Amino acid sequence: MRTLVAIHLLGDALLLWLGYYWLGLGETSAATLVWSVFIASLLLSLTCVLHAATLRRGAGTPACRDGTRAVATSAARLFLAALALLIVYFLLAQWAAYSTQPAFKLASYLTNTFRKPIKPATIQTIFNAAFWLIRWMLVPVIALSLSTKSKHLRNPRYWMAVPILLLCAIWLPLKLLAWVPHAGAFTLQMASFTLRALIAYLLFVAGTLALDFLTQSIKVASP
C-alpha cells in the first residue's frame, strides 16, 4: 500500500507537470500542432497506464507486480473510454451553452399553458442541475463500468461514492486553488497559495486513488 501511494504521489505530480507543459504549447505551425497532439496523447496514455495498473493489482499485491499484458489491456480500454468521454463532455458543454434558448421557450410554453408566470431562470436552474448530475454521476459511473468491465451499475454504493470522490478529487481542489484569501503581504500570499496547492494535490491523489480502490474492490473482470 505504501509503495502504491508513493507511486501515485510521484506519478500524478509528473502527469500534472506534463499537463501544465501541454497547456503552454502553441499551435502556430504544423510541427507545433503535431507535438501538441503527441504530448496530449502521451499524457492520456500514461494516466491510463497508472490507473490500469492500480485497478489490476491483486489482492494485497502492489500494482507493479501485475502482469504486463493485463495492465496493457486495461490501459487500452481506459484510453478508448477516455477518448469517448472527451467527446461526450464536449457535446455536453455545447448543449449547456445552447440550453438558454430551450429554457426560455419552455418557460414561455409553461406560462401560456398554466397561466402562471414561469421564469426562464427557474427552468435554466433545473437544466443546470440535470447537467450537473449527468456530468458528475451518470456519465462517470457508466463510463467506468464499461471501461473496466465491472458489474457495479446495480450497486447503490457505487452510484453515491463515485460523484463524492470526483468532487473531492477535481471540483474541490479547483475551488480551493481559485479561492484567494485577503492577505496583504506577498509572503502571506505565497504561503497561502503553497498550502492550498498542497492540500488540493493531496485531495486529487487521494480521491483518484480511492476511486481506483472502490472500483477494484467491487471486482474488475479479467480481460
C-alpha positions in Angstrom: 0.0 0.0 0.0 2.8 2.4 0.8 4.5 1.7 -2.4 1.3 2.2 -4.4 0.6 5.6 -2.6 4.2 6.7 -3.3 3.8 5.8 -7.0 0.6 7.8 -7.3 2.1 10.8 -5.4 5.1 10.9 -7.8 3.2 9.8 -10.9 0.4 12.3 -10.5 2.9 15.1 -10.0 4.7 14.2 -13.2 1.3 13.9 -15.1 0.2 17.3 -13.8 3.5 18.8 -14.8 3.1 17.3 -18.3 -0.4 18.7 -18.5 0.9 22.2 -17.5 3.5 21.9 -20.2 0.9 20.9 -22.8 -1.3 23.9 -21.9 1.6 26.2 -22.6 2.3 24.8 -26.1 1.5 26.9 -29.0 -0.2 25.8 -32.2 1.3 28.3 -34.6 2.6 25.8 -37.1 2.0 22.2 -38.2 5.1 21.0 -36.3 3.9 22.5 -33.0 0.4 21.2 -33.6 1.7 17.6 -34.1 3.9 18.0 -31.0 0.9 19.2 -29.0 -1.2 16.2 -30.1 1.7 13.9 -29.3 2.1 15.3 -25.8 -1.7 15.1 -25.2 -1.7 11.5 -26.3 1.2 10.7 -24.1 -0.4 12.4 -21.1 -3.6 10.4 -21.6 -1.8 7.2 -22.2 0.4 7.5 -19.1 -2.6 8.4 -17.0 -4.5 5.3 -18.2 -1.4 3.1 -17.5 -1.1 4.4 -14.0 -4.7 3.8 -13.1 -4.9 0.5 -15.0 -2.0 -0.8 -13.0 -3.8 0.1 -9.8 -7.1 -1.5 -10.9 -5.2 -4.7 -11.9 -3.3 -5.2 -8.7 -4.0 -8.5 -7.0 -5.5 -8.7 -3.5 -2.8 -7.3 -1.3 -0.3 -7.2 -4.1 1.3 -4.0 -5.4 0.1 -2.9 -8.9 3.7 -3.1 -10.3 3.6 -6.9 -9.9 0.6 -7.4 -12.1 1.1 -9.0 -15.5 2.2 -6.5 -18.2 -0.4 -7.9 -20.6 -3.3 -7.4 -18.3 -2.2 -3.8 -17.5 -1.8 -3.0 -21.2 -5.2 -4.4 -22.0 -6.9 -2.4 -19.2 -4.9 0.7 -20.2 -6.0 0.4 -23.8 -9.6 0.1 -22.7 -9.3 3.1 -20.4 -7.7 5.1 -23.2 -10.6 4.4 -25.6 -13.1 5.2 -22.8 -11.3 8.5 -22.1 -11.5 9.5 -25.8 -15.2 8.7 -25.8 -15.6 10.8 -22.6 -13.9 13.8 -24.1 -16.4 13.7 -27.0 -19.3 13.3 -24.6 -18.2 16.1 -22.3 -17.6 18.3 -25.4 -21.1 17.7 -26.6 -22.5 18.3 -23.1 -20.6 21.7 -22.9 -22.1 22.6 -26.3 -25.6 21.7 -25.1 -25.1 23.6 -21.8 -24.2 26.7 -23.8 -27.2 26.3 -26.0 -29.7 25.4 -23.3 -30.6 29.1 -22.6 -32.9 29.1 -25.7 -34.8 25.9 -24.8 -35.2 27.2 -21.3 -36.7 30.4 -22.5 -39.1 28.6 -24.9 -40.1 26.0 -22.3 -40.8 28.8 -19.7 -43.0 30.6 -22.2 -44.8 27.4 -23.0 -45.5 26.6 -19.4 -46.6 30.2 -18.7 -49.1 30.0 -21.5 -50.3 26.5 -20.5 -50.7 27.0 -16.8 -51.5 30.8 -16.9 -48.9 31.3 -14.2 -45.6 33.1 -14.7 -42.6 30.7 -15.0 -39.2 32.4 -15.1 -36.7 31.2 -17.7 -34.1 31.4 -14.9 -36.0 28.7 -13.0 -36.0 26.4 -16.0 -32.3 27.1 -16.5 -31.6 26.2 -12.9 -33.3 22.8 -13.5 -31.4 22.3 -16.6 -28.1 23.1 -14.8 -29.0 20.7 -12.1 -29.6 18.0 -14.7 -26.3 18.8 -16.4 -24.5 18.5 -13.1 -26.0 15.1 -12.4 -25.1 13.9 -15.9 -21.5 15.2 -15.7 -20.7 14.0 -12.2 -22.8 10.9 -11.7 -24.4 9.4 -14.8 -21.6 9.6 -17.3 -18.6 8.8 -15.0 -20.4 5.7 -13.4 -21.4 4.2 -16.7 -18.1 5.0 -18.5 -16.0 3.5 -15.7 -18.2 0.4 -15.5 -18.0 -0.2 -19.3 -14.2 0.6 -19.5 -13.3 -1.8 -16.6 -16.0 -4.5 -17.3 -17.1 -4.2 -13.7 -20.6 -5.3 -12.7 -21.4 -2.5 -10.3 -24.1 -0.5 -12.1 -26.7 -2.1 -9.8 -24.7 -1.2 -6.7 -26.2 1.9 -5.0 -23.0 2.4 -3.0 -21.0 3.0 -6.2 -23.6 5.5 -7.6 -23.2 7.5 -4.4 -19.4 7.1 -4.0 -18.3 8.0 -7.5 -19.7 11.6 -7.5 -18.4 12.2 -4.0 -14.9 11.0 -4.9 -14.9 13.0 -8.1 -16.0 16.2 -6.3 -13.2 15.6 -3.8 -10.6 14.9 -6.5 -11.5 17.5 -9.1 -14.1 20.0 -8.1 -12.9 20.8 -4.6 -9.2 21.2 -5.5 -10.1 23.6 -8.3 -12.3 25.6 -6.0 -9.5 25.6 -3.4 -7.0 26.9 -5.9 -9.4 29.6 -7.2 -10.1 30.9 -3.7 -7.8 33.8 -2.9 -7.9 34.9 0.7 -7.2 38.5 1.6 -3.6 38.7 2.5 -1.7 42.0 2.2 1.9 40.8 2.3 3.4 38.9 -0.6 4.9 36.3 1.7 1.5 35.5 3.2 0.0 35.2 -0.3 2.7 32.8 -1.4 2.4 30.8 1.9 -1.4 30.6 1.3 -1.0 29.5 -2.3 1.5 26.9 -1.4 -0.6 25.5 1.4 -3.8 25.5 -0.8 -1.9 23.9 -3.7 -0.5 21.1 -1.4 -4.0 20.4 0.0 -5.5 20.4 -3.4 -2.9 18.0 -4.7 -3.4 15.6 -1.8 -7.1 15.7 -2.3 -6.6 14.9 -6.0 -4.4 12.0 -5.4 -6.5 10.6 -2.5 -9.7 11.0 -4.5 -8.5 9.3 -7.7 -6.7 6.5 -5.7 -9.8 5.9 -3.6 -11.9 5.7 -6.8 -9.5 3.0 -8.1 -9.7 1.1 -4.8 -13.5 1.3 -4.9 -13.7 0.0 -8.5 -11.3 -2.8 -7.9 -12.9 -3.9 -4.7 -16.3 -4.4 -6.5 -14.4 -6.9 -8.7 -13.0 -6.0 -12.1 -13.4 -8.7 -14.6 -10.4 -10.2 -16.3 -9.8 -9.2 -20.0 
